[in-house]
Amino acid sequence: MPTEFWRVPEKGWRVKAGIAHETLDGERRVAATPETVKQLVGLGLEVQIESGAGLASGHGDDDYRAAGAAVVQSLVLGSLDVYCHVRPMEPSTAGALRRGSVTVGLGSPSSELPTVRALAAGGITSFALELVPRISRAQSMDALTSQALVAGYRCVLEAAMRLPRFFPLYMTAAGTIPPARVLVLGAGVAGLQAIGTAKRLGARVSANDIRPASADEVASMGGTFIKLDLETAEASGGYARELSADRGALQRALLAPHVAQADVLITTAAVPGRRAPLLVSREMVQGMRPGSVVVDLAAESGGNVEGSIPGQDIPVPTADGQGLVTLVGIKDAASAMPADASRLYAKNVANLLALMTKDGTVSPDFDDEVVAGTCLTHLGEVRHAPTAEALAALAGETEPVGTTRPGTEGVR
């Protein structure tokens, strides 16, 4: 490693890691819990955390002090060796970091190009947790998976609170109440969690995914897999790939009767780095029964359902004009359950740092496929090829600079 890029701790001096107090409106998670602070301190790091950073997730300042962290009113970014965060940084934050420092957190590189440019220009070695390779050894660092677990669970609760009827079957003296019918589109981590949660609430659950291998996974969660006459659409690593425009239209046509029969529709298909695929048209929503609920978990990335808006409930008139369907655009799903979301996310962050730390020094080994795959910027270069290409296109260049890793696509 270049000597100007990695500082070797002197006697009595430790690498300083800072934990940010998230400032984005609605974000209640934190990048470290008292449990992971103990882990980082055990690795030989000096940990600083901003006062109040963990309050929303149930952790007070005294909890962090007891775990070995120093609680500060505000982090001095230029003094940190490692900066841990949840949401993507602002360009100003990236610009304030010390050259050669390391950042770990969600980067959303496709939508945060100015920040990526600032990280590269500042000589920051940044790790975007969205880029963690989908291999067994990296599962404990996979933040997309851990947060999708929370989001899939939460979206079912959001639907249940809005549906004007029960989820389970009830047989009473006054008559029998049939179970609600729930349809889940997308059987990644979030979709499977949604299936399992809806099933535990007593609903009759069915699901569809364009990857044939998902049928067994859906069945294992208690759902019924809906098989459509479509081409196989599975990419490497177990991801789904986007369908062509005509195949997408055919998919919607084949799904329409199943959507019309559902009391609750939950859509979870997301493509990291790209706009979410459109799975459900407005006409399909209007074909549902009055009182039905549609929850679009992908609303923040463009939406699986036409017309969904993040953070808003939109009443959609049914085709017969006899009632309304509630279209829910989910926003900050994982942040709505900050305690467990932070517990999982903080462990992802700490495990990645542990992989890169030896004898109290954070020194990434780029021969390690997990480290190399997760790296976004290093030594002034953008190491994630699709992001480098997007920056080059934005700058009007013909050849992107500093690309070392192919893109990762698919549905989580």
Salt bridges, closest charged atoms under 4 A:
GLU27 OE1 - ARG29 NH2 2.88
GLU27 OE1 - ARG87 NE 2.66
ASP62 OD1 - ARG65 NH1 2.72
ASP81 OD1 - ARG7 NH2 2.41
ASP81 OD1 - ARG98 NH2 2.88
ASP142 OD2 - ARG412 NH1 2.51
GLU158 OE2 - ARG154 NE 2.95
GLU158 OE1 - ARG162 NH1 2.66
ASP209 OD1 - ARG211 NE 2.83
GLU231 OE2 - ARG241 NH1 3.58
GLU231 OE1 - ARG247 NE 3.55
GLU242 OE1 - ARG274 NH1 2.79
ASP263 OD2 - ARG165 NH1 3.44
ASP263 OD1 - ARG289 NH2 2.96
ASP313 OD2 - ARG162 NE 2.59
ASP332 OD1 - ARG87 NH2 2.25
ASP340 OD1 - ARG343 NE 3.31
ASP368 OD1 - ARG137 NH2 2.90
GLU409 OE2 - ARG274 NH2 2.73
